[in-house]
Amino acid sequence: MLLIPVATIIGTLLFSAVASLLLSQWSVFDCMAVGSGFAYYSLSSILITQFKEPSIGLQLATELGTIALLSNIFREMMSLIGAPLIRKYFGHFAPISAAGVNSMDVLLPSITHYSGKEMIPIAIMHGVLLDLSVPFFIHLFCNQ
C-alpha cells in the first residue's frame, strides 16, 4: 500500500525536475516545489507564494504560485477526464497515482468506477499520505 504514494511522489518530482529543463526562468527546485502540490492547488499555490516571496520578490513569487495553481488544477482535470484511458493503458493503480491528493475525495468515485471497489482503501490512504507530505516538500524545495 505504501508503494503507490512513494511511486507517486518519486514520479511527480522526477517529471517536475525534467520539466525544469524546458523552463529557463525557473530553477529545478522551483519546478519541484510546483510539482510537490500533488494536485492540492488551494494549499500549494499559497505556500509557494509565501515561501518564495522573501527570496525572489512578490511578483515572481505570485507568478510561481499561479503556475502551481494552474498546473495542479490541470492535473486534477486530466485525472478526472482521463481516468478510463489511464486505467486501460497503465493498470488499476494508475488512476490513483494520477489523481494525487484528490484520490481520497474528488476522484474517489471515478477511481472506484474504473479500478474497482477494492481500490478505495488504497486511494484514501494514498490521498492522506500525499496530503500530509505537501507542506513538507514545498517547504523543502522553496528553501533551496
C-alpha positions as CSV (number, residue, x, y, z in Angstrom):
1,M,0.0,0.0,0.0
2,L,2.9,2.4,0.7
3,L,4.5,1.8,-2.7
4,I,1.8,3.7,-4.6
5,P,2.3,7.0,-2.7
6,V,6.0,6.6,-2.8
7,A,5.9,6.0,-6.5
8,T,3.6,9.0,-7.0
9,I,6.0,11.2,-5.1
10,I,9.1,10.0,-7.0
11,G,7.4,10.1,-10.4
12,T,5.9,13.6,-9.9
13,L,9.2,15.0,-8.6
14,L,11.2,13.4,-11.4
15,F,8.8,14.7,-14.0
16,S,8.9,18.2,-12.4
17,A,12.7,18.1,-12.5
18,V,12.7,17.1,-16.2
19,A,10.2,19.9,-16.9
20,S,12.6,22.4,-15.5
21,L,14.9,21.7,-18.4
22,L,12.2,23.3,-20.7
23,L,11.6,26.3,-18.4
24,S,14.6,28.5,-18.3
25,Q,13.2,31.1,-15.9
26,W,12.5,28.6,-13.1
27,S,15.1,26.5,-11.3
28,V,14.7,22.8,-10.8
29,F,13.8,23.4,-7.2
30,D,11.0,25.8,-8.2
31,C,9.6,23.3,-10.6
32,M,9.8,20.6,-8.0
33,A,8.0,22.8,-5.5
34,V,5.2,23.3,-8.0
35,G,5.0,19.5,-8.6
36,S,5.0,19.0,-4.8
37,G,1.4,20.2,-4.7
38,F,0.3,16.8,-5.9
39,A,-2.9,18.4,-7.2
40,Y,-3.6,20.2,-3.9
41,Y,-4.0,23.5,-5.7
42,S,-5.6,25.5,-2.9
43,L,-2.7,25.0,-0.5
44,S,0.3,24.6,-2.7
45,S,-0.2,28.0,-4.5
46,I,-0.4,29.9,-1.3
47,L,2.5,28.1,0.4
48,I,4.8,28.6,-2.7
49,T,3.9,32.3,-2.8
50,Q,4.6,32.8,0.9
51,F,7.8,30.8,1.0
52,K,9.3,32.3,-2.2
53,E,8.4,35.9,-1.6
54,P,11.4,36.7,0.6
55,S,13.9,35.3,-1.9
56,I,12.5,36.3,-5.3
57,G,10.1,39.1,-4.5
58,L,6.3,39.3,-4.5
59,Q,5.7,39.5,-8.3
60,L,7.8,36.4,-9.2
61,A,6.5,34.5,-6.1
62,T,3.0,35.2,-7.2
63,E,3.8,34.0,-10.7
64,L,5.2,30.8,-9.4
65,G,2.2,30.4,-7.1
66,T,-0.1,30.9,-10.1
67,I,1.8,28.3,-12.1
68,A,1.3,25.9,-9.1
69,L,-2.4,26.7,-9.0
70,L,-2.9,26.1,-12.7
71,S,-0.7,23.0,-13.0
72,N,-2.4,21.3,-10.1
73,I,-5.9,22.2,-11.4
74,F,-4.8,20.8,-14.7
75,R,-3.6,17.6,-13.1
76,E,-6.9,17.1,-11.3
77,M,-8.9,17.8,-14.5
78,M,-6.8,15.4,-16.6
79,S,-7.1,12.7,-14.0
80,L,-10.8,13.1,-13.9
81,I,-11.3,13.2,-17.6
82,G,-8.6,10.6,-18.4
83,A,-9.3,8.0,-15.8
84,P,-10.7,5.4,-18.2
85,L,-7.7,5.7,-20.5
86,I,-5.2,5.9,-17.7
87,R,-6.7,2.7,-16.2
88,K,-6.8,1.0,-19.6
89,Y,-3.2,1.6,-20.6
90,F,-1.4,1.8,-17.2
91,G,-3.4,-0.5,-14.8
92,H,-5.6,-0.4,-11.8
93,F,-3.3,1.7,-9.6
94,A,-2.6,4.4,-12.3
95,P,-5.7,6.4,-11.7
96,I,-4.9,6.6,-8.0
97,S,-1.4,7.9,-8.7
98,A,-2.5,10.3,-11.4
99,A,-5.1,11.8,-9.0
100,G,-2.5,12.8,-6.4
101,V,-4.1,14.2,-3.3
102,N,-7.6,14.0,-4.9
103,S,-7.6,10.2,-4.8
104,M,-9.2,10.4,-1.4
105,D,-12.0,12.8,-2.3
106,V,-12.9,14.4,-5.6
107,L,-11.6,11.5,-7.8
108,L,-12.6,8.6,-5.5
109,P,-15.9,7.9,-7.3
110,S,-14.0,7.8,-10.6
111,I,-11.3,5.6,-9.2
112,T,-13.9,3.3,-7.8
113,H,-15.8,3.1,-11.1
114,Y,-12.8,2.4,-13.3
115,S,-10.4,0.5,-10.9
116,G,-12.9,-1.3,-8.6
117,K,-14.2,-1.0,-5.1
118,E,-11.1,-2.9,-3.7
119,M,-9.1,0.2,-4.5
120,I,-11.0,2.5,-2.1
121,P,-8.7,1.9,1.0
122,I,-5.6,2.3,-1.1
123,A,-6.9,5.5,-2.7
124,I,-7.8,7.0,0.6
125,M,-4.5,6.2,2.2
126,H,-2.7,7.5,-0.8
127,G,-4.5,10.8,-0.7
128,V,-4.0,11.2,3.1
129,L,-0.2,10.5,2.9
130,L,0.2,12.9,0.0
131,D,-1.9,15.5,1.7
132,L,0.5,15.3,4.7
133,S,3.6,15.5,2.5
134,V,2.6,18.6,0.6
135,P,3.7,21.3,3.1
136,F,6.9,19.3,3.8
137,F,8.0,19.0,0.2
138,I,7.0,22.6,-0.7
139,H,8.9,24.0,2.2
140,L,11.9,21.8,1.3
141,F,12.1,22.9,-2.3
142,C,11.2,26.5,-1.8
143,N,14.2,26.9,0.6
144,Q,16.8,25.7,-1.9
